[in-house]
Amino acid sequence: MALRADRAPVWAVWLLIAFGAAQPLVWRLAGGTLPPPAFLIPLLIVWITLLVLAALATRRVSWLWRSLSQSERDHRSTLSQLEQLRTQTAMLEIVARSVDVPLAFQELASRIARVVPCDRLGLALLSEDGEEFQTYTARVEDEGPRTHVRPEVVFKVERTMIGSVIRSREALLIDDMEKGAPDYLDANVVVTAGFQSGLIVPLISSGKPVGTLNLVSRRPRAFSRAQLPLLEPIAELLAVAWVAQQVQVTSGKFRTMEVMSELTLSIASDINSALQAIVSSCDLLARADTSLSDRQDIGTIVEQARRIAELLEKMRQAAARRLQEASVSMQDKV
């Protein structure tokens, strides 16, 4: 059995002492004569002293080695936390600079891969109706700045691993991707691309799942549950950024709809005022001494004017209804 690395200095000291203690026995077996007792007693005292010192040295060396090992573990943990904080800071800076979450994800891919080593990263964002995902893929190598990102593959929620993660709201660790390939469409795509293991983390904002962060590797069993605490803050930031982007888009649509609704109501009010003037004038003409044909024409004008007024009222009601629906939709996103 191989000696542990932290016990190597201790065993070296004890082997040296054992070698010295065995010298008289070896000397005797070799046919030599033992020294007189007057010489052996001081030698025995020296060896007892060495044994005591060796025992103390053993405890001291073991304690120093454990302290050094703990310091090394703490140092590695600190470096990991520092890298994670750098990634989160970079995410905040990128998200603050750009409201396009898929584009920000492309810029952050290499940093995320330094926190949790992988061969490829993916981002799946849930549509507003919750029926399908738009997926984006990023390589872990720095590829330079990009100005626009388009979704690569659109998956339905059903029969996908990312859909099961959204439903359960819990991370999914896949040690062997080929086992899920027959049942899940996204697993089949990943296996076809040559990847063997994966880790899927849900993006959750205010208790609502909005997508997933996906890591894949060409090696089997490349990920572990211990890596989840490193990815969960990143997933949370991406989720918050995605919700903020949707709120901003919805807010823009709401403002546009509000302006159009106000314009529609204003125009409808002006047209309705003109129609009322036309109807009043027609009533006056109808009371005058006019021929039968003229009264019929005036009646047709009044009838059409009232019809236009009814259409304008329907337009006003539809505009008000759309404005209310947009306001409720925006409040739900917020």
SVG drawing of the C-alpha trace seen along z (x, -y; Angstrom):
<svg xmlns="http://www.w3.org/2000/svg" viewBox="-93 -75 126 89">
<polyline fill="none" stroke="black" stroke-width="0.4" points="0.0,0.0 1.4,-3.4 2.2,-5.9 0.0,-9.1 1.8,-12.2 1.2,-13.9 2.8,-11.0 6.0,-10.8 8.1,-13.1 6.9,-11.3 7.8,-7.8 11.2,-9.1 12.0,-10.1 10.8,-6.8 12.7,-4.7 15.9,-6.6 15.4,-5.9 14.5,-2.2 17.6,-1.9 19.8,-3.3 18.1,-1.1 18.6,2.0 22.4,1.4 23.3,3.3 21.2,6.3 22.8,6.3 26.2,5.9 25.5,8.9 24.3,11.1 27.3,10.2 29.5,11.7 30.7,8.6 30.9,8.0 28.6,5.6 30.1,2.6 30.3,2.6 27.2,1.6 28.9,-1.7 28.7,-2.6 25.3,-1.1 23.4,-3.1 24.3,-6.5 23.5,-5.2 20.1,-4.0 19.4,-7.4 20.3,-9.0 17.9,-6.7 15.1,-7.3 15.6,-11.0 15.5,-10.6 12.2,-8.6 10.6,-11.4 11.8,-14.0 10.6,-11.9 7.1,-11.6 7.0,-15.4 8.3,-16.0 5.7,-13.6 2.8,-15.5 4.3,-18.8 4.9,-17.7 1.3,-16.3 -0.2,-19.5 1.9,-21.6 0.9,-19.4 -2.8,-19.6 -2.6,-23.4 -0.9,-23.6 -3.5,-21.4 -6.3,-23.4 -4.7,-26.7 -4.4,-25.3 -8.1,-24.3 -9.1,-27.7 -7.0,-29.3 -8.6,-27.3 -12.0,-28.1 -11.2,-31.8 -10.0,-31.7 -13.2,-30.0 -15.3,-32.6 -13.2,-35.4 -13.8,-34.0 -17.5,-33.7 -17.7,-37.3 -15.8,-38.5 -18.2,-36.6 -21.2,-38.2 -19.7,-41.6 -19.0,-41.2 -22.7,-40.0 -23.9,-43.1 -21.7,-45.4 -22.8,-43.7 -26.4,-43.6 -26.3,-47.3 -24.6,-48.0 -27.0,-46.0 -30.6,-45.0 -30.2,-42.0 -29.8,-39.0 -28.8,-36.5 -26.1,-38.9 -24.9,-39.3 -24.9,-35.6 -22.5,-35.2 -20.1,-37.7 -20.2,-35.8 -19.8,-32.3 -16.0,-32.2 -16.3,-33.5 -19.0,-31.0 -16.8,-28.2 -14.0,-29.3 -16.2,-28.9 -17.5,-25.5 -15.4,-23.9 -17.4,-22.7 -17.2,-22.4 -20.3,-24.3 -23.0,-26.5 -26.6,-27.0 -29.4,-29.4 -33.0,-28.4 -35.6,-31.2 -39.3,-30.4 -41.8,-32.2 -44.5,-34.4 -47.2,-31.7 -45.0,-29.1 -45.3,-26.6 -41.8,-26.7 -38.1,-27.6 -35.8,-29.7 -32.3,-28.3 -29.0,-30.0 -25.5,-28.4 -22.2,-29.8 -18.7,-28.4 -16.4,-28.7 -13.6,-30.3 -13.6,-34.1 -15.0,-34.8 -14.8,-38.6 -17.7,-41.1 -21.1,-40.2 -23.8,-42.7 -26.8,-40.4 -27.8,-36.9 -30.6,-34.8 -32.2,-31.7 -30.7,-28.6 -33.3,-25.9 -36.8,-26.2 -38.0,-23.4 -41.4,-22.6 -41.7,-22.3 -43.0,-18.7 -40.5,-15.8 -37.4,-17.9 -35.1,-17.8 -35.2,-21.6 -39.0,-21.4 -38.8,-18.9 -36.4,-21.2 -38.9,-24.1 -41.7,-22.0 -39.8,-20.7 -37.8,-24.0 -34.8,-21.9 -31.4,-21.4 -30.9,-18.3 -27.5,-16.4 -27.0,-14.1 -24.0,-11.8 -24.8,-9.9 -26.7,-11.9 -27.2,-8.8 -29.7,-7.3 -32.1,-10.3 -31.6,-10.6 -34.5,-8.2 -37.0,-10.1 -36.0,-13.7 -35.6,-15.8 -32.9,-18.1 -30.9,-15.2 -30.9,-13.6 -29.6,-16.9 -26.8,-17.1 -25.7,-13.5 -25.6,-14.0 -23.3,-16.9 -20.9,-14.6 -21.6,-15.6 -21.9,-13.0 -22.9,-14.7 -24.7,-17.9 -25.9,-20.1 -29.2,-22.1 -30.0,-24.9 -33.4,-26.6 -33.7,-30.4 -36.2,-31.5 -37.2,-35.1 -39.8,-35.9 -40.7,-32.2 -41.4,-32.0 -39.3,-29.9 -38.3,-31.7 -35.6,-29.5 -32.6,-27.3 -28.8,-27.6 -27.3,-24.5 -23.7,-23.2 -22.5,-20.2 -19.2,-18.3 -17.7,-15.7 -16.7,-13.7 -19.1,-11.5 -19.7,-12.5 -18.1,-15.8 -20.4,-17.6 -21.4,-17.2 -24.0,-18.6 -21.2,-20.5 -21.0,-22.9 -24.6,-24.0 -23.9,-26.7 -21.5,-28.3 -24.1,-28.4 -27.2,-29.4 -26.3,-33.1 -25.4,-33.3 -28.7,-31.7 -30.6,-34.1 -28.9,-37.2 -29.8,-35.9 -33.4,-35.3 -33.7,-38.8 -32.1,-40.4 -34.5,-38.4 -37.5,-39.5 -36.2,-43.1 -35.8,-42.9 -39.4,-41.6 -40.7,-44.4 -38.9,-46.9 -40.2,-45.5 -43.7,-45.4 -43.4,-48.9 -42.4,-50.1 -45.4,-48.4 -47.6,-49.8 -46.4,-53.3 -46.9,-52.9 -50.4,-51.5 -51.2,-54.3 -50.2,-56.9 -52.2,-55.2 -55.2,-54.8 -55.2,-58.4 -54.8,-59.4 -57.7,-57.1 -59.9,-58.6 -59.0,-62.1 -59.7,-61.5 -62.9,-59.7 -64.1,-62.6 -63.4,-65.1 -65.1,-63.0 -68.1,-62.4 -68.4,-66.2 -68.4,-66.7 -71.1,-64.0 -73.3,-65.6 -73.1,-68.9 -74.0,-67.0 -77.0,-65.3 -78.2,-68.6 -78.0,-70.3 -79.8,-67.4 -82.6,-67.7 -83.0,-71.3 -83.1,-70.6 -85.7,-67.8 -88.1,-70.3 -87.8,-72.7 -90.2,-72.7 -88.3,-70.1 -89.3,-67.5 -89.8,-63.9 -86.6,-62.8 -84.6,-65.4 -86.0,-64.2 -85.1,-60.6 -81.5,-61.7 -81.3,-63.6 -82.6,-60.5 -79.9,-58.4 -77.2,-60.9 -78.5,-60.9 -78.6,-57.1 -75.0,-56.8 -73.8,-59.5 -75.3,-57.6 -73.7,-54.4 -70.3,-56.1 -70.9,-57.3 -71.6,-53.8 -68.4,-52.5 -66.4,-55.3 -67.9,-54.2 -66.8,-50.6 -63.3,-51.9 -63.2,-53.9 -64.2,-50.8 -61.7,-48.6 -58.9,-51.0 -59.8,-51.3 -60.0,-47.5 -56.6,-47.0 -55.0,-49.7 -56.4,-48.0 -55.2,-44.5 -51.7,-45.9 -51.7,-47.6 -52.6,-44.3 -50.0,-42.4 -47.3,-44.8 -48.3,-44.6 -48.1,-40.8 -44.5,-41.0 -43.4,-43.4"/>
</svg>
